[in-house]
Amino acid sequence: AAAAAAIGLWLDPAATFVWANALLGAFLAASFLLRALLVWHGSSELYQARVPPEHLEALDERMLPVYTILVPLYRDARVVPALSSALRSLDYPRSRLDIKLVLEEDDEETIRACREAGLEANVEFILVPPGEPRTKPKALNYALRFARGELLTIYDAEDLPDPLQLRRAVAAFQAAPADVVCLQARLNYFNWNENWLARMFTIEYSLWFDWFLPGLEALGIPIPLGGTSNHFRIEVLRALGGWDPFNVTEDADLGVRFTASGWRIGVLDSTTLEEANIEPRNWIRQRSRWIKGYLQTWLVYMRRPLWLARRLGPKGFAGFHFFIGGAFVGPLAYPVLAALFLLWLGTGVSMEELFPPPVLAAGLFCLLVGNGFLVFFHMLAAWARGRPSLVFWALTLPLYYLLMSVAAYRALWQLVRKPHYWEKTEHGLTSVSPAPCAPGA
């Protein structure tokens, strides 16, 4: 592609730009239409893995499976007290909980904080020896060999899961077909109103986890898992080799691998609350790692595009491109297209040569219809999540997209220079006291 673009620019720069713009406009339009379809399906209760209260009450505690919880920590000493409280609040028999705190061997401060937390005997420390790549999935793979449970979930250090989440997952697995091997719980934030960045993050997550992921489940498109609160049948996870230790968005890769291997992922109607990033530099580091991981996932699976197309089918293959690909193509294209629009708006320079009528129509569709509806979708998701005060904050999404573009270009640079470097997200920066997640939330 790079060679074709270089040759095209050498032979006919204007025509090359028109074709590139036409392809980009078509891709962004298709990406938006897919998201609109996901909202249509995902906002329906039809595809929510809801567990009625009577099913939870009918669970025989003597028959509950052993549940392994992996909690990877690194430089997280300040959030260990809140983590201890969250683990103790889980409504699941202690004798059937197998909790592993996954710690880097040289992270003495966090190890000391965990030892001083007075955790129960069902909590084991797994000390990961130093070695490359130094990533969360490498640590999880190391800890996976020690897991004793039939089911397994991941919680991050700052997570506050619904106390009934494990029971809900057990009931959902029992009711689900045998090919459902993973359930992704919803994620949201307890400090959602702390500042502008936390509000935008909350709006984004409300749409992503409450509507987009259920829509992907409904349509049979690979679900890029979140980094936490995904619940697995452990034997299938082991059979597929665990996580890719070199991918810095490891659960997005695993979600595609499940689907390509013939397994299904469901969405669990249970929420885990997290700490929203409130510091711009910390947010950019975190988001650039996510986007770099999406780029890695797309590149890895596109090494064998025909194999992937056969495994996912036409619908899944298209969804893989327009959802996972759209997660990095959109932020990379946004500042360039916005600058061209502002140049035309501010100077009135004719761009008809670069934007012939069909290309202009696709661009205006993305600008006016696509962006307008995406703002509207975020408004609806914030309202449905029970955050009505956030509805009008969605009007500032263009500024949030600009920040996302900064992270995207940083991710592209790191993909070349430091592809497997894991940028640590600092937790415990919030001034909001985390309130426990209400059962059933």
N, C-alpha and C positions, 0 to 999 in steps of 0.2 A: 504493500500500500504506500509506503514511504517512497519507494522507487518510482511508482506510477505517478504519485503527486509531483515529485521532482521533475520527471520528464515532461509532465503536463505543463508545469509552470515555466519550463524552459521553452516549450514549443508555443504555447498559447495561454498566458497567465489569466486573461479575462475568462476564457471558456472553462479553464480549470476551476476558477473560483466559482463560476456559476454552477458547475456540476457538483462541486463540493458542498455548496450552499443548498442545492436542491436535495442532495442525499441527506444532509444534516437536518433540513426542514422536514423531510419525510420521516426520518428516524424519530425526531422529537414529537412529531404529530402522532405517530404510532405509539410512542411511549405514553403520551398523555391519554390517548384513547384506551389503552390498556388500563391505566390507573382509574379512568372513569368507570370502566367495566368492573374493576375490583371493588370500587365503592358501591356500585349497584348490587353486587353479590355479597360483599363483605358486611354491608350494613344490615343485611337480613339476619334474623336469628336462626335461619335454617341451618347455617354452617357453624354455629357456635357449639363447642363441646360442653354443653351445659349439663351439670349433674344435679338432679333434683335432690332436695334435702332428704327425702325418704330413702334414696339410694345410699347416701352417706350413713344414715342411721342403721341401714341394713348390713353394713360391713361388719363382719365378725372379727374382732380385734385379734383373736387367736389365729386367724387365717391371713392376716395382713402380711405381705411380703417384706423381707428385709430391704430397707431403702438406703442406698448409699448417697451421701451428699458430699460433693467435692467443693471446697471453698479455696480457690487459689488466692494467695496473698503475697504482696511484695511491697515493702515500704508502706504498710497500712496500719502501723501501730496505733494511730490516733482513732481508728474506727473499730478497733477490737472490742471495746465495751458495748457498743451498739450491736455489733455482730453477735456477741455472746447472748444478749437479750433476745435478738431475733431468732436465734437457734433454739433457745429455751421456750419461746412462745409457740413453736410448731406443735400442733395437736396431732401427735403420732406416738405410739408406744415407744418409750425410751429403749426397751430391749430389742426393738426392731429398727432402730436408727443406727446407721454406720456412718459417722461423720468424720471426714478427713480434711484437716486443715493442711493445704498444700503450700509449703514454705520453702523459699530458697535457703540453702544451707548457710549462706554467708549473710543473711538478713537478720542479724542478731537482735536488733531493736524490736522487730515484729515478733520474733520467736519469744523474746522475753515478755512482751505484752500478752501473748497467748498463754504463756505459762502462769502469769500472774492473774489471769482472768478467772481462775477457779472453775474451769470447765469440767463436765461430768466424764465418767469413765468411758462413755461410748464415743468420745472425741479423741481421735488419734492424730498425731503430728506426722506428716510425711515430709521429710527433708530431702529436697531435690538437689542432687550433686551439681556443682557448676559444670557448664558445658554449653556449647552452641548447638542450635540457635537458642538464645535465652528468651523464650516466648511462653505465653500462657498455655498454648496447646502442647508444647513439649512437656511442661510440668504436669498437665492433665494426663498425658499418655503414661508418664512415669507413675502417677498415682493410681491409674486405672488397674494396674496389675494387683493392687492391694485391696480393691473393692470387693466386698462380700455380698452385696445386695443383688436381688433380681432386677430391681429398677434403680436408676441412677439419675441424679439431677445435679446441675451446677448452680451455685449461688456466688455472686461477687461479694467482696468484703463489706460493701455498704448497703447490701440488699435488705429489704424488709418484706419478706413474702407473706402472703395470706396464710394465717395459721392453719387453715384447712387445706392448703394446696396439695400436700402429699396425698391426703385421703381422696381429694377430688381426682388427682391423677390416677390413683389405683382404680377408682370406680370407672373413670373414663376408659382406661385400658381394658378393663373387664368387659365393658359394653362395646368396645370398638372391634372391627375386624382384625384378624391375626396379622394382616400386613401393615397395620398402623404401628410403627415402632418408635415414634417420637411425638411428644406433645409439647408445643411451645406455649407457655403462659404469657399473658400480657405484661408489658412493662410500662411503668409510668413513674412520676416523681412526687416525693413528699414535699420538696421545697419549690413547688411549681410557681409560686407567686413572689419569689425572692427578688428577682430583677428581670430585665427585658430578655436576657439570654435564657434564663430558666423558663420564662413563659413561652418563648418560641420553641424551645426544646420539648416542652410538654405538649404543645399543639402538634408538633411533628410526630411525636411518639403516639399520641392519641389516634392520629390517622393511620400511622404505619401498623401498629399492633392491633388496634381495635377493628380496623376495616380492611386494610390492604392484605394482611396475612390471611384472615379468613377468606377473602376473595381469591387469593392464590390457591388455598385449599379447595375451594369450590370448583375452580377451573382446572385443577390437576396440574398446576404450574409449580416448578420447584420453589420451595419456600426457603429463603435465606434466613436461617435461624438467628435469633439474638444471641448475645454472648452469655446469657444467664437464663435461669428458670426454664431450660429445656429438659424434658423428662424422657429418658431412654429405656427401652428394653436392652439390658446390658449385654445379652449374648449377641445381639445383632451389631451393637456398637463395637464389640470386640472383633466380631467376624469381619467387619469392614476396615479394621485396622486403626480404630480410634480417630483422632484428629490429625490433620496435616500440620506437623510441627513448624513448617516454614511459612505457613499462611497466617498473616496477622489479622485476618477476619475469619478465624478458623471455623466458626459455626455456619457461616454462609457457604463455605466450601462443603461442609458436611451435609447441609440441607440438599445441595445439588447431588452429592454422591448417593444419598439415600434414594432419591427419586430415580436417578440413573440406574440404580441397582434393583429397581422394582419394588421398593418399599414406599410407604406413605407416611406423611407427617400431618398431624392434626393440630388444631388450635384450642388450647384449654381456656375455659372461661374463669380464669383466676388471675389476680393481679399481684405482681411484685413491685413494690415501690423502691426507687433508687434515689440517689442524690444527683440532681441535675447540675451540670457543669455551669458555674456562674462566672468563671474567669475566662476572658476571651482567648488568651494564649493557651491555656489549658484545654479549652474547647477545641481550638484549631489543631492542637497536637492529637487529641482524641479522634477528631473527625478525619484528619488526614490519614491516620492509621486505618480507619474503617474503609475509606475510599481506596487506599492502597491495597487493602485486602480484597475489595471487590474487583479491582483491576487484576490482581493476581488470580482470583478465581476464574474470571472470564478468560484470561490468557491460558491458564492451565487446561481448561476444558476445551478451548478452541484449538488446541494442538491436534485434536482428533474430532473435527466437526461432524464428519459423516457418522462416526460411531455415536456421538452425542445425540445427533438428530434421530437416529434409529432408536436409541434408548428412551429419549424424552417424548418422541412423537412430534408432529408438526406444531401442535398447540404449545406443548411444553418447551420446544426449541425456540419458538418465537417469543414466548414469555421470558425465557432465560435472557435473550438479547435485550428486549425492551424494558424489562424490570431491573435486572442486575446491571446490564449495560447502561440503561438510562440513569442509574444511580451515579455514574461517573461522567457519562457523556454530557448530560445536562449541565452540571456545575462547571465543566471545562468550557462549554460553548457559551454559557450565559454572559460573561463579561465582554466577549468579542461581539456577540450579537447586540448586546445592550449599547456598546460603544458605537456601533454602526447606526443604530436607531437614533441615538442622541445626536450623532453627527448630522444625520439627515434632518432631524427635527430642529436642530439649532441653526443650521446653515442653509437648508433648503436645496442642497446640492442634489442634482438628479443622479440617481443610481440605477436607472432603467437598464443600463448595459450589464450591470452586475446582478440586478434583480428583475429578470423578465417576468411578465404577468403570472405564470404558474408558480414560480419561485416566490414572488412577492405574496401571492395568495396563501401559500403554505406558511410563510413567515408571519403574516398577519394573523393567521389562524392560531399559531402557537403563542404569539404575543398577546392577543386580545382574548380569544376563546380559551386557549389552554391555561394561561396564567390566571385569567379571571376565575375559571372554574376550580383551579387548584386552590386559590385563596378561599373560595366558597366551600370546598371540601374540608379544608382545615377548620373553617368556622363551624361546620356541622359536627365534625369530630370532637371539637372542644366542648360544644354544647352537649353532645351525647355522653361525654365523659363526666359531665356534671361540673364543668368549669365555665359557666356563662360569662364570667368577667374576662375570659380570654378571647371571646369571639372577635371583638374588634381589633385585638392585637394582631390577628391574622392579616390585617391590611398592611402590616410592615414586613410581610414575607419577602418582598424584593430586596430589602436590606439584609435579611437573613441569608437569602440565596447568594448575595455578594460575599458574605463571610464564608459560606460554604465553598464558593469558587476559590477563595484564597487557600482553603484547606485542600481542595482538589489539585491545584497546581503544585502545592507543596508535596502532595502524595505522588504526583507524577515525577517530580524531581527525585524523591526518595526511592521510587521504584527502580530508577536507574542507578542511583548512588548507593543506597542502603536498603535493598529490597526486603530483607528479613529482619530489619531493626524494629523492635517492639518499643514504641514510645509509651512510657508509663503515664497513666492518667492519675493525677493527684486527687485523693478523696479527703473528706473531712474539712473542706473549705467553707461549708455553709454555716450560717449563723442560726439556721432553723433547726429546732430540736425535732428529730425524727419521731413521728407518732406511729405506733403500730398500725399495720394494715388491718382493717376490720375483716372478720371472717366473711367470706363470700364476696369480697370486693373484687 
